[in-house]
Amino acid sequence: MKFVHNFDEVIDRRGTDSKKYSVYPEDVIPMWIADSDFKAPQPVVDALVERMRQGVYGYTPVSSRLMAAAVRWQKDRFGWEVHPDAVEFVPGVVSGIICAVRALSRPGDNIVIQTPCYPPFFDLSEHNGRHLLKNEMILKDGRYEIDYDDFESKLKDSRTKLFILCNPQNPTGRVFTKEELIRLGELCLKYHVIVIADEIHSDVVYSGNRHIPFASISKDFEQNTISFMNPSKTFNLPGFRTAAFIAANPLLKAAVHNVVVNNKAIGENICGTLAFCIAYEQCDYYVDQLIPYLEVNRNYVETSLKDMDGIDVVHPEGTYLLWLDCRKLKMKQEELEKFFVEKVKLGLNNGLSFGIEGNGFMRMNIACPHSTVEEAMERIVMATKNLIS
């Protein structure tokens, strides 16, 4: 059966234990945290309903089906041949990365990240006694580029043990090219720095771009990488707290596994495992329909703001997150956030939460019905015109 998903459907999420809708008053449209306003794929919903009807919800074993589903997705969507033994469950990408950090480095060691970056990367380093080294990306002609000289200078430090790669990059929307990834990977090999690859946004890549799993580039890269995947962003399943890491190197895998076990993070979630498997086994159709829908939303925002003074959109190559450059509005960050909530009536992510490099920026989530994006753009344009006039 060929499913057609209705991404235009508007779903009232207030009062449904939604974190996204629990922060702002009802007259503010929440377009911040990275979950979507779309229903999950129908095969996932049907499988979960049927499983719940059984009425017995006991402990679960390690799921070989989860491993196979991850292997199938990587092969069919990205051409990466992964052995099932390399795959292991973790409760989430961030919690899994924390386990990897604890397994593969020691307190006092350095971890390199590229900024602006996903806020938990700051916390997971600092809360575990590691030093954070920031490889600041360069915004040039509306596109973020990698400062390789600075990157190498950070790797040269003998205390640098890990590099956390986020690709597609959150919040800039960059999808790194093969050439960029090779250059990063070769430097990491040169200085014996292990790569932790957060590829949670890998499915949301727009036309003209291609996601390349970092570990798929070469055997050397594969042996030096822990990769993380999760269907949560793609299929709107974050509440199930079910992800996986892939480690072809048995020594790296065993090290991370031991920390996962020691922290009692090994128990799989009945619903989470089932949702993970069905999504990656049966729901290619959903992704194939989602990307062009999001692309329409992205293009609509860019067109709406193109000729407007004050806000520039950093053109995203992937993710459903738009990085808005609001520096021309010449507001302090707290004034900018207040402006969006109180005047525009939109709840966005504060750019400063992504590092000092996010000063003057806001992040917008466009994984919502097109009607919501239209309303949001009307609000931004009107409020900004009134501000400038």
C-alpha positions in Angstrom: 0.0 0.0 0.0 1.3 3.4 -1.0 0.7 6.0 1.7 0.3 9.7 1.1 0.9 11.8 4.2 -1.0 15.0 4.8 1.5 17.4 6.1 -1.0 20.2 5.7 -3.1 18.8 8.6 -3.1 21.2 11.5 -3.0 19.4 14.9 -3.9 21.0 18.2 -1.0 20.0 20.4 -1.8 22.1 23.4 -2.7 20.0 26.4 -1.0 16.9 25.0 2.2 16.9 27.2 4.0 18.7 24.5 7.1 20.5 25.7 7.0 22.7 22.5 3.6 24.0 23.4 4.1 24.3 27.2 6.3 27.4 27.2 4.5 30.3 25.5 1.0 31.7 25.8 -1.6 30.6 23.2 -1.2 33.7 21.1 2.5 32.9 20.5 3.3 30.3 17.7 6.0 28.0 19.1 8.6 27.4 16.4 11.6 26.6 18.6 12.5 23.1 19.9 13.3 20.6 17.1 10.3 18.4 17.0 7.8 18.7 14.2 4.0 19.4 14.1 3.4 16.6 11.7 1.8 13.3 12.7 4.1 10.3 12.6 3.9 7.9 9.7 0.7 5.8 9.6 2.5 2.4 9.7 4.2 3.5 12.9 0.9 4.6 14.5 -0.8 1.4 13.4 2.0 -0.8 14.8 2.0 1.0 18.1 -1.8 0.8 18.5 -1.7 -3.0 17.8 1.1 -3.6 20.2 -0.6 -1.7 23.0 -3.7 -3.8 22.6 -1.8 -6.8 23.8 -2.0 -5.4 27.3 1.3 -6.9 28.6 4.3 -4.5 28.7 7.1 -6.5 30.3 10.9 -6.1 30.0 12.3 -6.4 26.5 15.4 -8.2 25.3 18.1 -6.7 23.1 16.4 -6.2 19.7 18.2 -7.7 16.7 15.3 -6.2 14.7 16.5 -2.7 15.7 20.0 -3.5 14.5 18.7 -4.8 11.2 16.5 -1.7 10.7 19.4 0.6 11.2 21.5 -1.4 8.8 18.8 -1.4 6.2 18.3 2.4 6.4 22.0 3.2 6.2 22.4 1.0 3.2 19.3 1.9 1.2 19.3 5.6 1.9 23.0 6.4 2.0 24.8 3.4 0.5 26.7 2.7 3.7 27.2 -1.1 4.4 27.0 -1.6 8.2 27.3 -4.9 10.0 24.6 -5.6 12.5 27.1 -6.2 15.2 28.3 -2.6 14.9 24.9 -1.3 16.0 23.7 -0.8 19.6 20.7 0.8 21.2 21.1 4.0 23.3 18.2 6.0 24.9 19.0 9.1 22.8 21.8 10.7 20.8 22.8 13.1 23.5 22.9 10.5 26.2 24.8 8.2 23.9 27.3 10.9 23.1 27.8 11.5 26.8 28.6 7.8 27.2 31.1 8.0 24.3 32.7 11.1 25.9 33.1 9.2 29.2 34.4 6.1 27.5 36.9 7.7 25.1 38.3 10.6 27.1 39.2 11.5 30.7 38.5 14.5 32.8 40.8 17.3 31.7 40.9 16.2 28.1 39.8 18.5 25.2 36.8 18.1 23.0 36.5 20.1 19.8 33.1 21.3 18.5 32.2 23.6 15.7 30.3 26.7 16.6 27.6 28.0 16.6 26.4 24.5 17.7 23.7 22.5 19.4 23.5 23.7 23.1 23.9 20.3 24.8 27.3 19.9 23.3 28.5 22.7 25.7 26.8 21.0 28.7 28.0 17.4 28.0 31.6 18.6 27.9 31.6 20.9 30.9 29.4 18.7 33.1 31.8 15.8 32.6 35.0 17.7 33.4 36.2 18.0 29.8 37.6 21.2 28.2 35.7 22.5 25.3 37.6 23.9 22.3 35.5 25.9 19.8 36.3 25.7 16.1 34.3 28.8 15.1 32.7 28.5 11.6 33.0 31.5 9.3 29.9 33.1 7.9 31.0 34.2 4.4 28.6 35.5 1.8 25.7 34.0 3.6 27.3 30.5 4.0 29.2 29.0 6.9 32.6 27.6 6.1 35.1 25.6 8.1 38.2 27.3 9.5 40.7 24.4 8.9 43.7 26.2 10.2 42.0 26.9 13.5 40.6 23.3 13.5 44.1 21.8 13.1 45.5 24.1 15.8 42.9 22.7 18.2 43.7 19.1 17.3 47.5 19.6 17.8 47.0 19.9 21.5 48.0 16.5 22.9 45.1 16.8 25.4 42.5 16.8 22.5 40.9 13.4 22.3 37.5 13.9 20.6 35.9 15.9 17.8 32.1 16.1 17.8 30.9 16.4 14.3 27.3 17.6 13.7 26.2 16.9 10.1 23.9 18.2 8.9 24.9 21.1 11.1 22.6 22.5 13.8 21.8 25.4 13.7 23.5 26.6 10.5 21.9 24.1 8.2 25.2 23.2 6.5 25.4 19.8 4.8 29.2 19.2 4.6 30.5 18.0 1.3 32.6 14.9 0.9 35.7 17.1 0.3 35.1 18.9 3.6 34.5 15.7 5.5 37.7 14.1 4.1 39.7 17.1 5.2 38.3 17.0 8.7 38.8 13.3 8.9 42.3 13.2 7.7 43.3 15.8 10.3 41.6 13.8 13.0 43.6 10.7 11.9 46.8 12.7 11.8 46.4 13.8 15.4 44.8 10.6 16.7 41.5 12.3 17.6 38.4 10.1 17.6 35.3 11.4 15.8 31.8 11.4 17.3 29.4 11.9 14.5 25.9 13.2 15.4 23.9 12.6 12.2 20.4 12.8 13.6 19.4 15.3 10.9 20.8 13.2 8.1 17.4 12.5 6.4 16.4 16.1 6.0 18.7 17.3 3.1 17.4 19.5 0.4 17.9 19.2 -3.4 21.4 19.9 -4.7 22.9 18.5 -1.5 23.7 15.0 -0.3 24.3 13.6 3.2 27.4 11.4 3.4 27.8 9.3 6.6 31.2 10.3 7.9 32.2 6.8 8.7 31.2 5.6 5.2 34.0 7.5 3.5 36.8 5.1 4.2 37.8 2.2 6.4 40.2 4.4 8.3 37.4 6.8 9.1 35.0 4.0 10.0 37.5 2.6 12.5 37.9 6.0 14.1 34.3 7.0 14.4 31.2 6.5 16.6 28.1 7.5 14.7 24.7 8.3 16.1 21.3 8.0 14.4 17.7 8.4 15.6 14.4 8.5 13.7 13.1 11.2 16.0 13.6 14.3 13.9 12.6 12.7 10.6 9.4 10.9 11.8 8.6 13.1 14.8 9.3 10.4 17.4 11.5 12.1 20.0 9.2 11.2 22.9 10.2 7.5 22.5 13.8 8.2 23.5 15.2 5.5 21.2 18.4 5.9 19.2 21.4 3.8 18.1 25.1 4.2 17.7 27.3 2.5 15.1 30.9 1.6 15.8 32.7 -0.7 13.4 35.8 -0.7 15.6 35.2 -3.4 18.2 37.5 -1.6 20.7 35.6 1.7 20.5 32.2 -0.1 20.6 33.2 -2.1 23.7 34.3 1.0 25.5 31.1 2.8 24.8 29.0 -0.3 25.6 30.6 -0.6 29.0 29.7 2.9 29.9 26.2 2.4 28.7 25.8 -0.7 30.8 27.4 0.9 33.8 24.8 3.7 33.6 21.9 1.3 33.2 21.0 2.8 29.9 20.5 -0.6 28.2 16.8 -1.2 28.7 15.0 -0.7 25.4 11.5 0.9 25.3 8.8 -1.3 23.9 7.2 1.5 21.9 10.4 3.2 21.1 12.0 0.1 19.6 8.9 -0.7 17.6 8.6 2.9 16.3 12.3 2.9 15.4 12.0 -0.4 13.5 8.8 0.4 11.6 10.0 3.9 10.6 13.3 2.6 9.2 11.7 -0.5 7.6 8.6 0.8 6.0 8.5 4.6 5.9 10.8 5.8 3.1 7.6 7.2 1.5 7.3 9.7 4.4 10.8 11.1 4.0 10.4 11.3 0.2 7.2 13.4 0.7 8.6 15.4 3.7 11.6 16.9 2.0 9.8 18.7 -0.8 7.2 19.9 1.6 9.9 21.4 3.9 11.6 22.8 0.9 8.5 24.8 0.0 8.4 26.1 3.6 12.0 27.0 3.5 11.7 28.8 0.1 8.6 30.7 1.3 10.5 32.1 4.3 13.4 33.1 2.2 11.2 34.8 -0.4 9.2 36.6 2.3 12.2 38.0 4.0 14.4 38.5 0.9 13.7 42.2 0.4 13.0 43.1 4.0 15.5 45.1 6.0 16.6 43.7 9.3 16.5 39.9 8.9 18.5 37.6 6.6 18.0 33.9 6.3 21.2 31.8 6.3 20.3 29.4 3.4 20.0 25.9 4.8 21.2 22.9 2.9 19.6 20.5 5.4 17.5 20.3 8.6 14.2 21.9 9.2 15.8 24.7 11.3 16.4 28.1 9.9 19.2 30.3 11.3 17.9 33.9 11.1 20.5 36.7 11.1 18.8 39.6 12.9 21.9 41.7 13.6 20.7 44.5 11.3 17.9 45.1 13.7 20.6 46.3 16.1 19.0 44.9 19.2 20.6 43.4 22.3 19.9 39.7 22.4 17.4 40.0 25.3 15.6 42.7 23.4 15.6 40.6 20.3 14.0 37.6 22.1 11.5 39.9 23.7 10.6 41.4 20.3 9.8 38.1 18.8 7.7 36.9 21.7 5.9 40.1 22.5 5.6 41.9 19.2 5.9 39.2 16.5 4.2 36.6 18.7 6.6 33.8 17.7 8.6 31.6 20.1 12.0 31.0 18.5 15.3 29.7 19.9 17.6 32.3 21.3 20.8 32.4 19.2 23.0 32.9 22.2 22.1 29.4 23.4 24.2 28.1 20.5 27.3 30.0 21.7 28.5 33.6 21.7 28.7 33.2 17.9 24.8 33.2 17.9 24.6 36.7 19.2 22.1 38.6 17.0 20.6 35.4 15.6 17.4 33.4 16.3 16.6 29.8 15.2 13.2 29.0 13.6 11.7 25.5 13.2 9.7 25.2 9.9 8.6 21.6 10.4 4.9 22.6 10.5 2.0 23.0 8.1 2.5 25.6 5.4 -0.4 27.6 6.8 1.6 28.1 10.1 4.7 29.3 8.1 2.5 31.8 6.2 1.1 33.2 9.4 4.6 33.4 10.9 5.9 35.3 8.0 2.9 37.7 8.1 3.7 38.4 11.7 7.5 38.9 11.1 7.0 41.2 8.2 4.3 43.3 9.9 6.2 43.7 13.2 9.5 44.4 11.5 8.0 47.1 9.2 6.4 48.8 12.2 9.8 48.6 14.0 11.7 50.1 11.2 9.1 52.8 10.3 
